């Protein structure tokens, strides 16, 4: 008995099938990659809005507590001092408001980092600061107090605005 061995039934992929498969994968990757980058950017923007809101809320809470201490006559009003914290670190370290509370009232656990201006390991987070006497669009801090914060990033957001204007 002779065995008839046929090589017509070979299994595998031809070169054309491989090229078509790779082309399809390349097209899919070119669609997915920009979408993934946009998602990452959107996530960082959401984080920036959250961090700005957190710091601004802490500044507002500090101002309310300061105003309450003045109303309770625990602090005297000074013409040269606003009711804003002197630095962001005061919000972390706490303030006793002239003995209005028996402890240093803290408003932040830590100063959050700007997601578009990450500090180097070991450095403090950096934010743009405005004092009460500064112009609303000022890019230099007067140094008297912290009335507002903004991002130091010069990048443009998805909606076309600058992050520093948020």
SVG drawing of the C-alpha trace seen along z (x, -y; Angstrom):
<svg xmlns="http://www.w3.org/2000/svg" viewBox="-20 -101 33 103">
<polyline fill="none" stroke="black" stroke-width="0.4" points="0.0,0.0 1.2,-3.3 0.4,-6.3 -0.5,-9.3 0.8,-12.3 -0.7,-15.6 0.7,-18.9 -2.4,-20.8 -4.0,-20.8 -1.3,-22.9 -2.4,-25.1 -1.1,-28.6 -1.5,-32.2 -0.4,-33.6 1.5,-36.8 -1.5,-38.6 -3.6,-37.6 -0.9,-38.8 -0.7,-42.2 -4.4,-42.6 -4.6,-41.8 -1.7,-44.2 -3.4,-46.9 -6.6,-46.5 -4.8,-46.6 -2.9,-49.7 -6.1,-51.5 -7.7,-50.5 -4.7,-51.7 -4.7,-55.0 -8.3,-55.6 -7.9,-54.4 -4.6,-56.3 -5.9,-59.9 -9.1,-58.9 -7.0,-57.5 -4.8,-60.7 -8.0,-62.9 -9.3,-60.8 -6.1,-61.3 -6.2,-65.0 -9.8,-65.2 -9.0,-63.4 -6.2,-65.8 -8.6,-68.8 -11.2,-67.3 -8.4,-66.9 -7.3,-70.5 -10.8,-71.8 -11.2,-69.6 -7.9,-70.9 -8.7,-74.5 -12.1,-74.1 -10.5,-72.5 -8.0,-75.3 -10.5,-78.0 -13.0,-76.5 -10.3,-76.3 -9.5,-80.0 -13.2,-80.9 -13.6,-78.8 -10.5,-80.5 -12.1,-83.9 -15.4,-82.9 -13.6,-81.8 -11.5,-85.0 -14.6,-87.1 -16.3,-85.2 -13.3,-85.7 -13.5,-89.5 -17.3,-89.5 -16.7,-87.6 -14.0,-90.3 -11.3,-87.6 -9.3,-89.5 -9.0,-93.2 -9.4,-94.5 -6.2,-95.9 -6.4,-98.2 -3.2,-96.6 -4.4,-93.0 -7.2,-91.3 -9.1,-88.3 -7.2,-86.0 -4.5,-83.5 -0.9,-84.8 0.2,-81.6 -1.2,-78.3 0.8,-76.6 -1.3,-78.4 -4.3,-76.4 -2.4,-73.2 -0.6,-74.2 -3.8,-75.8 -4.6,-79.1 -6.1,-79.7 -7.9,-83.0 -6.8,-84.9 -8.0,-82.1 -11.4,-81.9 -10.8,-78.1 -8.6,-76.2 -6.6,-74.6 -5.2,-75.6 -8.0,-75.1 -6.8,-73.4 -8.5,-73.8 -6.4,-71.5 -4.6,-68.2 -1.9,-69.1 -1.5,-71.5 -2.7,-69.6 -0.5,-69.5 -1.4,-71.1 -1.8,-68.2 -0.4,-70.3 2.5,-71.5 3.7,-68.6 6.4,-69.3 9.6,-67.3 9.9,-64.7 10.5,-66.5 9.4,-69.9 6.3,-71.7 3.4,-72.0 3.5,-75.3 0.5,-77.4 0.1,-80.9 -1.1,-83.2 -3.0,-86.4 -3.3,-88.7 -6.4,-90.7 -4.8,-93.8 -3.7,-92.3 -5.6,-92.7 -7.9,-89.8 -5.7,-88.8 -2.3,-89.6 0.4,-87.0 2.6,-88.3 1.8,-87.8 1.8,-90.9 2.8,-88.7 0.5,-90.1 -2.0,-87.2 -3.5,-84.5 -6.8,-85.6 -6.9,-83.3 -4.9,-80.5 -4.4,-79.6 -2.5,-77.0 1.0,-78.0 0.6,-75.9 0.7,-77.8 -1.2,-75.0 -4.6,-75.4 -7.6,-73.4 -9.8,-71.2 -12.4,-74.0 -9.8,-76.5 -9.2,-78.5 -5.9,-78.7 -5.5,-76.7 -4.1,-79.7 -7.4,-81.5 -9.5,-78.9"/>
</svg>
